[in-house]
Amino acid sequence: MSAWKEVFSAEYFVDYARASREILDYIRVLWKEGFDSIVIPSRGAMPIYDCAKTVWLMESRKLQTHRDRIDSRFEYISSPLGRELILPFSADPVQEDKTQSSKDIRTFWTKVLGALVRREANSPYLIYYKFIVEQIVKDSWTSKIPFHLPREKFIFIDTVVSGRAVCEIFDAFEDEGLDQCHFILLLDREGGALKEKYRAKIREMEAARRCTLIPVRRLFTEDRGPAVSGIWSTVYPEFMSRVREKYKWAEDAYGAGSYYLRVSNNLKGFNNAGYNLPVTVINASISAIISESLRQQWATEEMVAQNISGERLKELQSENNAFLDYMVSDLIDDVSDYEPFDRATTKMLAEPRVLEKFPDAEVSVSSSHLVRVNFPLEVLARNLEKLDSYLGNVSNVFNAEGYFRNL
């Protein structure tokens, strides 16, 4: 029990709620300055970002008139929150391949993003990504790409621990000409884990007004696995290796070919690949505790605004703290029997879903909980043939019967 308390501390949930409100405040300011879309590259950022969206919706419910509440919902849809693009910048270099680095992987995904921003409909990087979505993930292209595509002025929300990853992204964006975006960075341990050489670069970006820093006491969802963050990224190392060998444009492309998959329970029954009720309960509990932290913060602020202080304010805060501690204790009871941080848990969640689509695939999990999928030789060959067809026939990835609004 004590070990779990160090991870799921009520103070960390309160801090997530505070950070989510700050994110929303900055998004609203940036929106007025012409930044009208959001790009999310990080699994660890999703719980706080999702909470920022919850803040807006909770605020709209507090408006006095029905008309105001409806207007707030329409404003939400047209805001950057309604125009989000999730791209898996997750790095998973193959250790045996000394030519491959995490920076190269982030460069690959920067090229995908750059093609979207510049509307390069025939970009091989973008066509390859479309292929991954439709032929590997077996999903629809328009369900993963927003109808309002990002332009040059987009908001990039990421988590930062040592600073290495985001500095690699800074460099990749500069090389790609993506120099008008604004970074909102969530700093783990309030920036205490930053390495000095990366701290200097981040501070330089902040001084140039390209970057906003939000310190967080502890990013307990960072690289902890889908049982905690509610989302995972799938990578296809062998397939990407074959793509590099076969295509000139991909010679220096070390993109992992990954894709996010949210975790949610399949309600069709217990005996199917989508069943993961314990994880659904954990995700719901984490979300509920952050939402309760938000409610408590608003309640305290309202009492202060009404000049209610002294014993009554202390009494309310004591009641709120007790209820939050109860919710956290209940969550700890749920996770104690489930070991949500273990890679074995991530594999247990992901493998049935992967094998449902690819019965002969081999599934493993990296130390950062990326789900690796390797295909048999005949499946690799078949997918390469399909990719050949895509690269030869898909001349416009934005041809989706009027779906895209700002081409």
C-alpha positions in Angstrom: 0.0 0.0 0.0 2.8 2.5 0.9 4.5 2.1 -2.4 1.3 3.0 -4.3 0.8 6.0 -2.1 4.1 7.4 -3.4 2.7 7.2 -6.9 -0.9 8.0 -6.4 -0.6 10.9 -4.0 -3.6 13.2 -3.6 -1.2 16.1 -4.0 -0.2 14.9 -7.5 -3.9 14.7 -8.6 -4.5 18.2 -7.3 -1.4 19.4 -9.2 -2.7 17.8 -12.4 -5.9 19.7 -12.0 -4.0 22.9 -11.5 -1.9 22.3 -14.5 -4.9 21.5 -16.7 -6.4 24.9 -15.8 -3.1 26.6 -16.7 -3.0 24.8 -20.0 -6.5 25.9 -20.9 -5.7 29.5 -19.9 -2.7 29.5 -22.2 -4.6 27.9 -25.0 -7.2 30.6 -24.8 -4.6 33.3 -25.0 -2.8 31.7 -27.9 -6.1 31.2 -29.7 -6.5 35.0 -29.7 -3.1 35.3 -31.2 -4.0 33.1 -34.1 -3.0 29.6 -32.9 -6.1 27.6 -33.9 -5.0 24.0 -33.6 -3.2 21.6 -31.2 -0.7 18.8 -31.8 -0.2 16.2 -29.1 2.9 13.9 -29.4 3.0 12.5 -25.9 1.2 9.7 -24.1 2.1 11.3 -20.8 0.5 14.6 -21.7 -2.9 13.1 -22.6 -4.4 12.8 -19.1 -3.7 16.5 -18.3 -4.7 17.7 -21.7 -8.0 15.7 -21.5 -8.6 17.3 -18.2 -8.1 20.8 -19.7 -10.9 19.9 -22.1 -13.0 18.8 -19.1 -12.3 22.2 -17.5 -13.9 24.0 -20.4 -17.0 21.8 -20.4 -17.4 22.0 -16.6 -17.1 25.8 -16.9 -19.8 25.9 -19.6 -22.2 24.0 -17.3 -21.8 26.7 -14.7 -23.0 29.4 -17.0 -26.3 31.0 -16.0 -28.4 30.7 -19.2 -29.1 27.9 -21.5 -28.0 30.1 -24.5 -24.7 30.9 -22.9 -24.1 27.1 -22.3 -24.8 26.3 -25.9 -22.6 29.2 -27.2 -19.8 27.9 -25.0 -20.0 24.4 -26.5 -19.9 25.8 -30.1 -17.0 28.0 -29.1 -15.2 24.8 -27.8 -15.7 23.1 -31.2 -14.1 26.0 -33.0 -11.3 26.5 -30.5 -8.0 24.7 -30.7 -9.4 22.0 -28.4 -11.8 21.0 -31.1 -8.9 20.8 -33.6 -6.4 18.4 -32.2 -4.0 16.2 -34.0 -2.4 13.3 -32.1 0.8 12.1 -33.7 3.0 9.4 -32.1 6.4 11.0 -31.8 7.4 8.1 -29.4 10.9 7.0 -29.9 11.9 3.3 -29.9 15.3 2.9 -31.5 16.4 -0.6 -32.3 19.5 -1.1 -30.1 21.2 -3.5 -32.6 20.9 -0.8 -35.3 23.7 1.7 -34.4 22.6 4.0 -37.3 19.2 4.6 -35.6 18.6 7.2 -33.0 15.6 8.7 -31.1 16.3 12.0 -32.9 15.9 10.3 -36.3 12.5 8.9 -35.3 11.3 12.3 -34.2 12.6 13.8 -37.4 10.5 11.3 -39.4 7.3 12.3 -37.6 8.2 16.0 -38.0 8.2 15.4 -41.8 4.7 13.9 -41.5 3.6 16.9 -39.5 5.3 19.3 -41.9 3.5 17.7 -44.9 0.2 18.2 -43.1 0.9 21.8 -42.3 2.0 22.5 -45.9 -0.8 20.4 -47.4 1.7 18.2 -49.3 -0.8 15.7 -50.6 1.7 13.5 -52.3 4.3 13.4 -49.5 5.6 9.8 -49.2 5.9 10.3 -45.5 2.2 11.3 -45.3 1.1 8.5 -47.6 3.1 6.0 -45.5 1.3 7.3 -42.4 -2.1 6.9 -44.2 -1.1 3.4 -45.1 -0.2 2.6 -41.4 -3.6 3.9 -40.3 -5.7 2.2 -42.9 -3.8 -1.1 -43.7 -2.0 -1.8 -40.4 -4.2 -0.3 -37.8 -7.3 -1.1 -39.9 -8.9 2.3 -39.1 -10.3 5.2 -41.1 -8.0 8.0 -42.1 -10.5 10.7 -41.3 -11.1 9.4 -37.8 -7.4 10.1 -37.0 -6.9 13.4 -38.8 -8.9 16.4 -37.8 -11.1 18.1 -40.4 -9.4 21.4 -39.5 -5.7 20.7 -40.4 -3.0 22.6 -38.5 -1.4 25.5 -40.2 2.0 27.1 -39.4 0.7 28.6 -36.1 -0.2 25.5 -34.0 0.2 24.6 -30.3 2.4 21.7 -29.5 1.8 20.2 -26.0 4.4 17.9 -24.6 5.8 16.5 -21.4 9.4 17.0 -20.4 11.6 15.0 -18.1 15.3 15.3 -19.0 14.6 17.6 -21.9 16.3 15.5 -24.5 13.2 14.6 -26.5 11.7 18.1 -26.8 15.1 19.5 -27.7 15.4 16.9 -30.5 11.9 18.0 -31.6 13.0 21.7 -31.5 15.9 20.9 -33.9 13.7 18.8 -36.2 11.1 21.5 -36.4 13.8 24.1 -37.2 15.1 21.9 -40.0 11.6 21.4 -41.4 10.7 25.1 -41.3 8.1 24.7 -38.6 9.2 27.8 -36.8 5.9 29.5 -36.0 4.4 27.0 -33.5 4.2 27.5 -29.8 5.3 24.9 -27.3 3.4 24.3 -24.0 5.7 22.1 -21.9 4.7 20.2 -18.8 7.9 19.9 -16.7 8.3 16.8 -14.5 9.4 17.4 -10.9 8.9 21.1 -11.6 11.9 21.1 -13.9 14.1 19.4 -11.4 14.9 16.5 -13.7 16.1 18.7 -16.6 19.6 18.2 -17.7 21.6 21.4 -17.9 22.3 21.4 -21.6 18.6 20.9 -22.4 17.5 23.4 -19.8 19.5 26.1 -21.6 17.8 25.4 -24.9 14.3 25.3 -23.3 15.0 28.7 -21.6 16.2 30.1 -24.9 12.9 29.1 -26.5 11.0 30.6 -23.6 12.9 33.9 -23.9 12.0 34.0 -27.6 8.3 33.6 -26.6 8.1 30.3 -28.5 7.6 28.3 -25.4 5.4 28.2 -22.2 6.5 26.2 -19.2 4.1 24.6 -16.7 5.9 22.9 -13.8 4.2 19.7 -12.5 5.2 18.1 -9.2 5.2 14.6 -10.7 4.2 13.3 -14.1 3.0 10.0 -12.7 1.4 9.1 -16.1 4.7 9.4 -18.1 5.8 6.1 -19.6 3.7 4.2 -17.1 1.7 2.2 -19.6 -1.9 2.3 -20.9 -3.4 1.0 -17.6 -2.5 4.5 -16.2 -2.4 6.9 -19.1 -5.3 5.3 -21.0 -3.4 5.3 -24.2 -0.7 3.3 -25.9 1.5 3.5 -29.0 2.1 0.6 -31.3 5.4 0.3 -33.3 6.4 -1.9 -36.2 10.2 -2.1 -36.2 10.7 -4.9 -38.7 8.3 -3.4 -41.2 9.9 0.0 -40.9 13.3 -1.6 -41.5 12.0 -3.2 -44.8 10.6 0.2 -45.8 14.0 1.8 -45.3 15.7 -0.8 -47.4 13.2 -0.6 -50.2 12.5 3.1 -50.8 15.0 5.9 -51.6 12.9 8.5 -49.7 13.0 6.3 -46.6 16.7 5.7 -46.4 17.1 8.0 -43.4 13.6 7.6 -42.1 13.7 5.8 -38.8 10.1 6.5 -37.9 8.7 3.7 -35.8 5.5 3.5 -37.8 3.6 3.8 -34.6 0.0 4.7 -33.8 -1.9 5.6 -30.6 -4.7 3.4 -29.5 -6.9 4.5 -26.6 -7.9 2.0 -23.9 -11.6 1.4 -23.4 -13.6 -1.5 -22.4 -15.4 -3.5 -25.1 -19.0 -4.0 -23.9 -19.7 -7.0 -26.1 -18.8 -9.4 -23.4 -16.0 -10.9 -21.4 -14.6 -13.3 -23.9 -13.3 -10.9 -26.5 -10.1 -9.0 -27.3 -11.6 -5.7 -26.1 -12.3 -6.8 -22.6 -10.3 -4.8 -20.1 -12.7 -3.7 -17.4 -10.1 -3.4 -14.6 -8.2 -0.9 -16.7 -11.4 1.0 -17.6 -12.1 1.3 -13.9 -8.6 2.5 -13.2 -8.8 5.1 -16.0 -12.2 6.3 -14.8 -11.0 6.6 -11.2 -7.9 8.7 -12.2 -10.2 11.0 -14.3 -12.7 11.2 -11.5 -10.1 12.2 -8.9 -8.7 14.9 -11.1 -12.2 16.2 -11.8 -12.9 16.2 -8.0 -9.7 18.2 -7.5 -11.0 20.7 -10.0 -14.3 21.0 -8.2 -12.6 21.5 -4.9 -10.4 24.2 -6.3 -13.4 26.1 -7.6 -15.3 25.6 -4.4 -12.5 27.1 -2.4 -12.1 30.0 -4.8 -15.8 30.8 -4.7 -15.8 30.9 -0.9 -12.8 33.2 -0.9 -14.5 35.5 -3.4 -17.5 35.6 -1.1 -15.2 36.6 1.8 -15.9 33.4 3.6 -12.9 32.5 5.6 -11.7 31.4 9.0 -13.1 28.2 10.5 -15.7 27.6 7.8 -13.1 27.7 5.0 -10.9 25.4 7.0 -13.8 23.0 7.6 -14.6 22.9 3.9 -11.0 22.2 3.0 -10.7 19.5 5.6 -13.9 17.8 4.2 -12.5 18.1 0.6 -9.2 16.7 1.6 -10.8 13.7 3.4 -13.0 12.9 0.4 -10.0 13.1 -2.0 -8.0 10.9 0.3 -10.9 8.4 0.2 -11.0 8.4 -3.6 -7.2 7.9 -3.8 -7.4 5.1 -1.3 -10.1 3.4 -3.3 -8.0 3.7 -6.5 -5.0 2.1 -4.7 -7.2 -0.8 -3.7 -8.1 -1.3 -7.3 -4.5 -1.2 -8.6 -2.9 -3.2 -5.8 -4.2 -6.5 -7.3 -3.5 -5.5 -10.9 0.1 -4.1 -11.2 -0.8 -1.5 -13.9 2.9 -0.3 -14.3 4.2 -3.7 -15.3 5.0 -4.3 -19.0 3.3 -7.7 -18.6 0.0 -5.8 -18.0 0.5 -3.7 -21.1 1.2 -6.8 -23.1 -1.9 -8.5 -21.6 -4.0 -5.5 -22.8 -2.5 -5.1 -26.2 -1.7 -8.6 -27.4 -5.3 -9.9 -27.8 -6.2 -6.8 -29.9 -3.2 -7.1 -32.1 -3.7 -10.9 -32.6 -7.3 -10.3 -33.5 -6.1 -8.4 -36.6 -2.9 -10.3 -37.1 -3.1 -13.8 -35.7 0.6 -14.7 -36.6 2.2 -11.5 -35.2 4.7 -11.4 -32.4 4.0 -8.8 -29.7 6.4 -7.4 -27.1 6.6 -4.3 -24.9 9.4 -1.8 -24.5 10.6 -0.4 -21.2 8.6 2.7 -22.0 5.5 0.6 -22.7 5.5 0.9 -26.5 3.8 -2.1 -28.0 6.1 -3.7 -30.6 4.5 -5.7 -33.4 6.5 -7.9 -35.7 5.0 -9.8 -38.6 5.9 -13.1 -40.2 7.9 -12.9 -43.5 4.9 -13.5 -45.7 2.9 -10.7 -43.9 5.8 -8.3 -44.3 6.0 -9.1 -48.0 2.2 -8.6 -48.4 2.3 -5.3 -46.6 5.2 -4.1 -48.7 3.2 -4.9 -51.8 0.2 -2.9 -50.5 2.5 0.0 -49.7 3.8 -0.1 -53.3 0.2 0.3 -54.4 -0.4 3.2 -52.0 2.6 5.1 -53.1 1.7 4.6 -56.7 -2.0 5.3 -56.5 -2.6 7.7 -53.6 -1.9 11.1 -55.2 -3.9 13.1 -52.7 -4.3 12.1 -49.1 -6.7 15.0 -48.6 -9.2 13.6 -51.1 -11.9 12.6 -48.6 -15.2 13.8 -50.1 -15.2 17.3 -48.5 -14.1 16.2 -45.1 -11.2 18.7 -44.8 -12.3 22.3 -44.2 -9.2 24.4 -44.6 -7.1 23.0 -47.5 
